[in-house]
Amino acid sequence: MGIARYGVSIGAHPGFNDVWGFGRRQIRMRPQDLEYLVTYQIGALIALAQTQGGQVTHVKPHGALNNMAHDDLDYALAIGRGIKAANRELIYVANAGSQMTKDGQQLGLRVANEAYVDRVYDDNGKMASRERDDAVIHDPEQAARQVLSIIEEKALISTSGKRIPAEVHTFCIHGDEPTAVGVMTVLRERLAQAGVEVVPLPRLLA
């Protein structure tokens, strides 16, 4: 695929069948049905990528599914089983400190712990609710400071100042935010200035 020349890898982003809510509304499902849903969505992307000579390398749950699986054992395991059924070599991208991290490792999958560029954290190490006015970080310099802090301190810092130890391999930014491009432009500059190299996940976890 065209992106291969940029040195990036392709990831699947499975979520609930919630088009109107952009996958950000909670839906209760039987774990087995969720497992099938995840495998189906990953499989579709694998097939599409192959038609263009590309390869899917990692999977990160989307929206409400990701938030629910942070603490929900059944959902975290169902996602992991769905990934493993599609391709056991895929990397499970999971919120740092979440149930997904534990269950992915239990299933024998490679796990990449994830933190967020543009979201603040509560004292439980979870993204603060979007109902908060400051839940989303729009300022590029603030976002860059947060990422560098997580890398240097090996910890998430909550809005109250609580330090939550976390080994993070990858960072997520929400591409639907109008400030996303500006934030990422500044972040890449600050990472380069700090001597932090950005590499595809398969290379990082090799």
N, C-alpha and C positions, 0 to 999 in steps of 0.2 A: 504494500500500500504506500501511498505517497508520504506518509509520516515516517516511514522507516529511515529515510535519508536524514531526518532530524535527530536520530538516536533515541527515540522514545519507544515505549512498549505499549501494547494495546490492553486495556482492561475492560472487563464486563461490569455493569453497574445494575444488577437485578433489584427489582423492587415490586411493590404491590401493583396489581392491575388497577391503577387509580389515575387515569389520564387527567380528569378534571381537577384533581387535587394535587397533581404533579408528584404523586407518591408520598406526600407528606401527611396523609391522614392514616391513623392507626386502623388496621384491619385484623381481626382475629381469624386465624386459620388453623386447621389441624396441622401439626408438624409435618406429617407425611405429605400433605398437599403442598405445603410450603417448599418442602424438599424438591418435589416434582417441578414446581414453578421456577425455582432457582436453576435447576438443571436445564429446563426448557429454554430459559432466556439466555443462559450461557451458551448452550448448544447452537442457538440461532446466530449469535455473534461469531462463534468459532467458524461456522459454515460461511458466513458472509466474509469474514476476514480471509479465509482460505481462497475464496474466488479471486481475491486481489493479491494473493501471495503473502498475506500477513498472518500473524500468529497471536492469539490471545494468551497473555502470560499471567494475568492476575484478576481477582474478583473483589469488588468492594460493594457491600449492600448499600442501597439508596434510601435516603429520607427516613420515613417512619419505621421502615423495616430495620434499618441500621440502629435507630434509637431504641427500638423495642428489644432487639437482640443484644444490646449492651448488657442488660441484666437478666434477660430471659434465657434460662438454660435450654429449654426445648427449641426455641427459635434459633439460638446460636448453633446448636447441634444440627438442626435441620438445614441451615444454610451450609454448614461444613459438609454434611453428607451430600447435599446437592452439588457442591463444588467438586467433591471427590468423585461423584458419579460421572460428571462431565469430563474431568481430566484430573487425575490425582497429582499431576505436576503443577497445577495452577497454585498461585500464591493467594492465600486468604488475607485480604487487607482488613484489619480489625481495629476498632478504637482501642487505644492504649489503655491497659488496665481493665478491659471489659471481659465479659463471659465468653465472647467470641474468640479472644486470644487464647484462653484456657482450652476451650473446646476444639479449636483448630489444631492446637498442638496435640491434644488427646487423640485426635483422628489421624495424626501422622502427617498433617499438611504443613507446608512452610507458611509461616505467619509473618506478616509485616505490620508492626504496630503503627497506628496512624494518629496524628494530631492535626489541629486545624489552624490554618493561616488567619482566617477571618471570623472566628467565633471565640467568645470568652467562655471561661470554665467556671462551674460552681464548685463547692467544697467537696463534692463527691467525684470529681474528675470527669464530669459529664458536661456537654455543651449546655450553657445556660439557655433557658427558654427564650424563644423568639418573642415572647410577650414583653420581655425587657427591652427598654429603649436602647440599651448598649449591647445587646446580644450579638450583633453583627459589627465587625470592625471594618470601617470604610476608609480609614486613614492609612495610607501606604506605609508610613514610617512606624506607626503603632503596630501594624501587622508584622513588619520586619523585625521590630524589637521583640515581639512575642515569639516568633520562630527562632531567632537567635538565642533567646533566653532558654527555650525548651531544649535546644541542642547543647548549649553550654552547661546548663544546670542539670540536664537529664531529669527534668521534672516539669509537670504542668503547674502553672501558678494561677490559682483561682482569683476571682474578683475581690475576695477578702484578704488575699495575700497568702493563703495556705499553699504550701509546697507539697505536691503529690508526685512522688518518684515515678518516672516513666522512661523506658527506653523506646525512643521513637525512630522509625525507619523512613517514614514518608509523611508528607503533609498534603492536606486537601484544601482547596479553595473552591467556593461555590461559583461556578461559571455563570449562573443566572443573575448574579449581582452586577449592576451597571459599573461598579468600581473595580471589578475583577482584573481587567487588563492592566489598569494603572497600578493596582496593588502588586500584581505579579512582576511588572516591569521593575519597580523599585526593589522588590524582594530579591530578584535575581542579582541586581546590582549589589545589594548589601551582602548577600551570601558570597559573591565573588570577592568582595572587599575583605570579608572575614576568612577567606581561604577555604570555604565550604564548597566541595564539588557536588554537582547534581548529576546523578547517574540513574539509568533505568533499574527498576526493582530486581529483575533477574540477575543483573550484574552485582548489585549490592548484596543479595542473599546467596550468591553462588558459593 
